[in-house]
């Protein structure tokens, strides 16, 4: 058994999963609406900036965190974006499960 071949099989299984397809379709719907797309891009940009600050050891000001939370809440009122957020959450759960399963052999070895 070749581990790399199995990894490619897993990647293909993820791409054909309902969760991935739902997210891809939801993303396409958001991209077709210029207003929704612009709002989402602004949110993602702000989100990435704050995450980079935290990764660099800086805690962003609470005001910026609150603004991002409020923006998220506003975006969630947009049906297209809310559907995308939901699809992303479902795919994230699948990927977290896969990560946990893959990590099991390493965890067992470290015990």
C-alpha positions in Angstrom: 0.0 0.0 0.0 1.4 3.4 -1.0 0.5 6.1 1.4 0.7 8.8 -1.3 -1.8 6.9 -3.5 -4.2 6.7 -0.5 -3.8 10.5 0.1 -4.8 11.1 -3.5 -7.8 8.9 -3.1 -8.7 10.8 0.0 -8.4 14.1 -1.8 -10.6 12.8 -4.5 -13.2 11.5 -2.0 -13.2 15.0 -0.4 -13.7 16.7 -3.8 -16.7 14.4 -4.5 -18.2 14.6 -1.1 -21.6 16.3 -0.6 -20.0 18.8 1.8 -17.4 19.9 -0.7 -19.9 20.1 -3.6 -22.3 22.1 -1.4 -19.6 24.5 -0.5 -18.5 24.9 -4.1 -22.0 25.5 -5.3 -22.6 28.0 -2.5 -19.4 29.8 -3.3 -20.5 30.0 -7.0 -23.8 31.6 -6.0 -22.0 34.2 -3.8 -19.6 35.0 -6.7 -22.5 35.6 -9.1 -23.8 38.4 -6.9 -21.3 41.2 -7.0 -22.6 42.8 -3.8 -22.4 39.5 -1.8 -19.0 38.8 -3.3 -17.7 42.2 -2.3 -19.0 41.9 1.3 -17.5 38.5 1.7 -14.1 39.5 0.3 -14.0 42.5 2.7 -14.8 40.2 5.6 -12.2 37.6 4.6 -9.6 40.3 4.2 -10.3 41.7 7.7 -10.4 38.2 9.1 -7.0 37.3 7.6 -5.4 40.5 8.9 -6.5 39.7 12.4 -5.4 36.1 12.2 -2.0 37.2 10.9 -1.7 39.6 13.9 -2.5 36.8 16.3 -0.1 34.4 14.6 2.6 37.0 15.0 1.9 37.1 18.7 -0.1 40.3 18.7 -3.6 40.5 20.2 -5.8 42.7 18.0 -7.6 45.4 19.8 -10.9 44.3 21.2 -12.7 46.9 19.1 -11.4 45.3 15.9 -12.5 41.9 17.0 -16.0 43.3 17.9 -16.2 45.0 14.5 -15.4 41.7 12.7 -18.0 39.9 14.8 -20.6 42.5 13.9 -19.7 42.2 10.2 -20.0 38.4 10.4 -23.5 38.8 11.9 -24.5 41.2 9.1 -23.2 38.8 6.5 -25.1 35.9 8.1 -28.3 37.8 7.3 -27.4 37.5 3.6 -29.0 34.2 2.5 -26.3 33.4 -0.1 -23.4 34.1 2.3 -25.2 32.4 5.2 -25.6 29.3 3.0 -21.9 29.5 2.2 -20.9 29.8 5.9 -23.1 26.8 6.7 -21.5 24.7 3.9 -18.0 25.8 5.1 -18.8 24.6 8.6 -20.0 21.2 7.4 -16.9 20.7 5.3 -14.8 21.8 8.2 -16.3 19.1 10.4 -15.5 16.5 7.8 -11.9 17.8 7.5 -11.4 17.8 11.3 -12.7 14.2 11.5 -10.2 13.2 8.8 -7.4 15.0 10.6 -8.2 13.3 13.8 -8.3 9.9 12.1 -5.0 10.5 10.4 -3.4 11.6 13.6 -4.5 8.5 15.6 -1.4 6.4 14.7 1.0 9.2 15.7 -0.9 9.7 19.0 -0.8 6.0 19.8 3.0 6.0 19.1 3.6 8.9 21.5 1.8 7.2 24.4 
